[in-house]
Amino acid sequence: KQWYQRRVAITAGPPPKFRGIAAHAKDNNLALTICTDANAHSSAWGSTVKDAIGKNRGESLLDTIIREDLHVSNVNNPTTFDNGRWKNAIDLTITNNSASNNIHQWKTNIGTCTSDHIPITFVLGNMDGHNARSFQNIKKTNWGMYRELAISEMESSKTLNSEITSMEELEEATKTITDIMINAFQKSTPTTYVSSDIKDPPWLTEEVKKSREDMLDKLKKAQKDKKRDDWCQARTARNSHSKVRTYSKRKCWRAWTEELDAYSDAQKTSQKRKKYRLRLCVDTTA
């Protein structure tokens, strides 16, 4: 299934490209998911304030959503913006009909970062039974079972046990062998399902988590009380957390590179692919 995703910044109302993207997705039967800081206010998605006089961003966006047959997938219209002075819902997850049923476990993650915008996470995919991401791991194939199934099918096949006298019969025999091999492999190899859960990176230790919680607690206190001493403590906690996080990342990276020296060149390539995320992982703690 194809996914057409784009981040859209809405200023004085949805730009022409917004409607163009929605139309393109609809015409080509594509699932469209738009995650945006709309900065548009409407009670339809839980905004607690109205647009400034002379501006109709919320009304314009709502009209476009209705006209283009789109949906706001925010669950229970929670607060998505909190700067300590006021709270509001301005970050939206907008989908079309093809994508609306594929948004699951939508939620805001309060207290996970220091941004004014509260992080939003959701699972994108089919949640019927197992997650849609699955594969058959050849390392787990029962080759004894595979051989028995393949030989049994080939011995009982009329196509393979008759004389081949033409190109058509040769092609049919080739197709029969291919189907037998695929069928035997599928029956002798268990299906492996890949979890959609986001795992913590190796450097996110208990010490790092504790320093992050301390930083967030002090930041919230400073935003609430607005005292000079509280802001000083929040900045000190932020600097301390930054040092702890950086040290943990470097320590984790150094340990992996030392472990990598023990592998052969081929094994090193495989390990690099598996653990390269140590350098590329997204940090949402700062």
VMD Tcl script that draws the C-alpha trace (Angstrom):
set ca {
  {0.00 0.00 0.00}
  {1.38 3.35 -0.96}
  {1.54 6.17 1.55}
  {1.63 9.78 0.50}
  {2.78 11.92 3.38}
  {3.60 15.61 3.52}
  {4.04 18.20 6.25}
  {1.90 21.26 5.58}
  {2.32 24.63 7.28}
  {-0.98 26.51 7.34}
  {-0.77 30.31 7.57}
  {-3.82 32.29 6.44}
  {-5.70 29.11 5.61}
  {-4.79 25.95 3.68}
  {-2.52 26.76 0.72}
  {-3.41 25.49 -2.79}
  {-0.90 22.66 -2.41}
  {-2.92 21.30 0.52}
  {-5.98 20.82 -1.67}
  {-3.79 19.58 -4.52}
  {-2.27 16.87 -2.34}
  {-5.71 15.79 -1.10}
  {-7.07 15.65 -4.65}
  {-4.05 13.72 -5.92}
  {-4.39 11.14 -3.14}
  {-8.11 10.76 -3.79}
  {-7.73 10.42 -7.58}
  {-5.00 7.79 -7.23}
  {-6.57 5.92 -4.30}
  {-3.66 6.75 -1.98}
  {-3.76 6.85 1.80}
  {-2.98 10.40 2.90}
  {-1.71 11.32 6.38}
  {-0.82 14.93 7.18}
  {0.78 15.85 10.53}
  {0.84 19.61 10.94}
  {1.23 22.48 13.36}
  {-1.87 24.12 11.90}
  {-1.88 27.19 14.15}
  {-5.61 27.28 13.38}
  {-8.29 27.38 16.05}
  {-11.61 25.57 16.03}
  {-13.77 23.81 18.59}
  {-13.95 20.92 16.10}
  {-10.52 19.79 17.30}
  {-10.65 21.13 20.85}
  {-9.16 24.63 20.55}
  {-9.82 26.72 23.65}
  {-9.40 30.10 21.93}
  {-10.61 31.70 18.72}
  {-8.59 33.06 15.81}
  {-7.52 36.68 16.06}
  {-9.92 39.28 14.65}
  {-9.64 39.42 10.88}
  {-8.18 35.92 10.63}
  {-10.21 32.82 9.88}
  {-7.59 30.09 9.79}
  {-9.66 27.64 11.80}
  {-12.85 28.20 9.82}
  {-10.99 28.05 6.51}
  {-9.20 24.83 7.47}
  {-12.41 23.20 8.70}
  {-14.20 24.12 5.46}
  {-11.36 22.59 3.43}
  {-11.38 19.40 5.54}
  {-15.13 18.98 4.99}
  {-14.99 19.86 1.29}
  {-12.09 17.48 0.56}
  {-13.70 14.68 2.63}
  {-10.82 14.57 5.13}
  {-10.81 13.70 8.82}
  {-9.07 15.01 11.95}
  {-7.70 11.90 13.65}
  {-6.84 13.53 16.99}
  {-8.34 11.32 19.72}
  {-10.46 13.11 22.37}
  {-9.09 16.50 21.24}
  {-6.32 16.79 23.87}
  {-4.04 19.75 24.46}
  {-1.11 19.66 22.02}
  {0.53 22.99 22.93}
  {1.53 24.18 26.42}
  {4.05 26.96 26.96}
  {3.26 27.46 30.64}
  {1.09 30.51 29.95}
  {-1.70 28.99 27.89}
  {-2.76 25.65 26.48}
  {-4.39 24.83 23.17}
  {-4.95 22.17 20.50}
  {-3.28 23.30 17.28}
  {-1.27 20.21 16.18}
  {-3.43 18.04 13.95}
  {-3.26 14.63 12.33}
  {-5.38 14.87 9.18}
  {-6.24 11.83 7.06}
  {-8.40 10.90 4.09}
  {-10.82 7.95 3.92}
  {-8.09 5.53 2.83}
  {-5.86 6.33 5.81}
  {-8.33 7.05 8.61}
  {-8.71 3.37 9.54}
  {-4.93 2.92 9.66}
  {-4.28 5.37 12.50}
  {-4.08 3.47 15.80}
  {-3.00 4.25 19.36}
  {-2.98 8.01 18.70}
  {-1.85 9.83 21.83}
  {0.02 12.82 23.19}
  {3.15 12.15 25.23}
  {3.22 14.75 27.98}
  {6.55 15.26 29.73}
  {8.75 13.53 27.15}
  {10.49 16.64 25.78}
  {11.03 20.31 26.55}
  {9.26 21.71 23.50}
  {6.10 23.83 23.83}
  {4.48 21.36 21.44}
  {3.57 18.06 23.08}
  {4.88 15.09 21.05}
  {2.23 13.04 19.26}
  {2.70 9.37 18.41}
  {0.54 6.81 16.64}
  {0.85 3.45 14.94}
  {0.37 3.60 11.19}
  {-0.79 0.33 9.66}
  {-3.24 -2.56 9.75}
  {-3.92 -3.70 13.33}
  {-6.18 -6.66 12.51}
  {-4.48 -9.64 14.13}
  {-0.75 -9.12 13.81}
  {0.93 -5.96 12.60}
  {1.14 -5.78 8.79}
  {4.95 -5.97 8.93}
  {5.87 -9.63 8.68}
  {8.29 -11.86 6.79}
  {9.46 -15.46 6.59}
  {12.91 -15.80 8.10}
  {15.00 -18.19 6.00}
  {17.26 -18.80 9.00}
  {14.34 -20.58 10.69}
  {13.44 -22.79 7.72}
  {13.03 -26.50 8.46}
  {15.04 -27.78 5.48}
  {14.26 -31.43 6.21}
  {10.55 -30.66 6.00}
  {11.18 -28.54 2.89}
  {12.89 -31.43 1.05}
  {10.18 -33.93 2.01}
  {7.38 -31.63 0.82}
  {9.16 -30.72 -2.41}
  {10.02 -34.32 -3.32}
  {6.51 -35.54 -2.46}
  {4.87 -32.87 -4.63}
  {7.23 -33.47 -7.55}
  {6.71 -37.23 -7.46}
  {2.93 -36.83 -7.49}
  {2.90 -34.16 -10.23}
  {1.59 -35.42 -13.57}
  {3.27 -32.54 -15.40}
  {6.74 -33.45 -14.12}
  {6.29 -37.18 -14.66}
  {5.31 -36.98 -18.31}
  {7.50 -36.50 -21.37}
  {8.11 -32.89 -22.40}
  {7.76 -32.43 -26.16}
  {7.20 -28.68 -26.62}
  {8.20 -25.27 -25.30}
  {4.73 -24.81 -23.80}
  {5.11 -28.04 -21.82}
  {8.61 -26.96 -20.72}
  {7.27 -23.63 -19.48}
  {4.43 -25.39 -17.66}
  {6.90 -27.79 -16.00}
  {9.12 -24.86 -14.96}
  {6.13 -23.07 -13.44}
  {5.10 -26.24 -11.62}
  {8.57 -26.66 -10.08}
  {8.60 -23.00 -9.02}
  {5.18 -23.27 -7.38}
  {6.19 -26.48 -5.58}
  {9.37 -24.86 -4.22}
  {7.53 -21.73 -3.06}
  {4.76 -23.76 -1.45}
  {7.26 -26.04 0.32}
  {9.23 -23.03 1.59}
  {6.12 -21.29 2.93}
  {4.98 -24.42 4.77}
  {8.41 -25.15 6.27}
  {9.26 -21.56 7.29}
  {7.41 -19.87 10.19}
  {6.18 -16.31 9.76}
  {8.00 -13.71 11.85}
  {6.07 -10.62 12.90}
  {7.90 -7.36 13.49}
  {6.70 -5.31 16.44}
  {5.78 -1.68 15.77}
  {6.76 -0.68 19.31}
  {9.48 1.94 19.44}
  {12.35 0.62 21.53}
  {14.62 2.85 23.57}
  {18.07 3.41 22.02}
  {20.93 1.68 23.87}
  {22.27 4.96 25.23}
  {18.96 5.80 26.98}
  {19.99 4.34 30.34}
  {18.23 4.71 33.68}
  {20.66 7.48 34.58}
  {19.77 9.42 31.44}
  {16.04 8.90 32.06}
  {16.39 10.10 35.64}
  {18.27 13.26 34.62}
  {15.67 13.95 31.93}
  {12.82 13.63 34.43}
  {14.62 15.97 36.82}
  {15.11 18.49 34.01}
  {11.45 18.34 32.96}
  {10.23 18.68 36.57}
  {12.33 21.81 37.10}
  {11.26 23.23 33.75}
  {7.56 22.76 34.56}
  {8.05 24.40 37.98}
  {9.79 27.36 36.36}
  {7.06 27.75 33.73}
  {4.39 27.63 36.42}
  {5.93 29.87 39.14}
  {7.99 32.12 36.83}
  {10.65 32.73 39.48}
  {14.23 33.64 38.62}
  {15.73 30.97 40.90}
  {13.52 28.29 39.34}
  {14.68 29.23 35.84}
  {18.32 29.07 36.99}
  {17.73 25.58 38.39}
  {15.98 24.53 35.15}
  {18.96 25.71 33.05}
  {21.39 23.93 35.36}
  {19.35 20.71 35.12}
  {19.22 21.02 31.32}
  {23.02 21.41 31.11}
  {23.51 18.49 33.47}
  {21.16 16.29 31.41}
  {22.96 17.26 28.22}
  {26.30 16.14 29.69}
  {24.88 12.84 30.98}
  {23.20 12.11 27.63}
  {26.32 12.93 25.60}
  {28.52 10.78 27.85}
  {26.10 7.84 27.56}
  {25.99 8.12 23.77}
  {29.77 8.22 23.47}
  {30.19 5.32 25.89}
  {27.65 3.22 23.98}
  {29.24 4.06 20.63}
  {32.74 3.28 21.92}
  {31.60 -0.09 23.30}
  {30.04 -1.01 19.97}
  {33.13 -0.06 17.93}
  {35.34 -2.12 20.27}
  {32.97 -5.07 19.86}
  {33.05 -4.57 16.09}
  {36.83 -5.10 15.96}
  {36.31 -8.77 16.81}
  {34.22 -9.43 13.68}
  {35.33 -10.28 10.17}
  {34.75 -7.75 7.36}
  {31.50 -9.44 6.29}
  {30.26 -9.60 9.88}
  {31.21 -5.96 10.42}
  {29.02 -4.92 7.48}
  {26.07 -6.83 8.94}
  {26.61 -5.36 12.41}
  {26.88 -1.84 10.96}
  {23.48 -2.21 9.32}
  {21.90 -3.46 12.56}
  {23.38 -0.91 14.94}
  {23.96 2.15 12.75}
  {20.89 3.63 14.44}
  {23.15 4.42 17.41}
  {24.40 7.40 15.40}
  {21.20 8.18 13.51}
  {18.57 7.76 16.24}
  {16.33 10.77 16.79}
  {16.84 12.49 20.13}
  {13.66 14.02 21.56}
  {15.01 14.71 25.01}
  {16.62 18.09 24.37}
}
mol new
graphics top color blue
foreach p $ca { graphics top sphere $p radius 0.5 }
foreach p [lrange $ca 0 end-1] q [lrange $ca 1 end] { graphics top cylinder $p $q radius 0.2 }
display resetview
